[in-house]
Amino acid sequence: MSRPPKPTCKTINWQAYNQALRQRGSLTVWFDPEMQWDAVPSGRRG
């Protein structure tokens, strides 16, 4: 099994990175209470 590739960029300026995330705005996720929450069993792990 091969290893995943190393990231090509590394965040150095965390203050600017966090500020950019805040400027993007909020992410709202809506959940439907009627939806099926459990996956159909496939017989495989994971």
Secondary structure as the mmCIF struct_conf table of DSSP 4:
data_model
#
loop_
_struct_conf.conf_type_id
_struct_conf.id
_struct_conf.beg_label_comp_id
_struct_conf.beg_label_asym_id
_struct_conf.beg_label_seq_id
_struct_conf.end_label_comp_id
_struct_conf.end_label_asym_id
_struct_conf.end_label_seq_id
HELX_LH_PP_P HELX_LH_PP_P1 SER A 2 PRO A 7
BEND BEND1 THR A 8 THR A 8
HELX_RH_AL_P HELX_RH_AL_P1 TRP A 14 ARG A 24
TURN_TY1_P TURN_TY1_P1 PRO A 33 GLU A 34
BEND BEND2 MET A 35 MET A 35
BEND BEND3 ASP A 38 ASP A 38
HELX_LH_PP_P HELX_LH_PP_P2 ALA A 39 PRO A 41
BEND BEND4 GLY A 43 ARG A 44
#
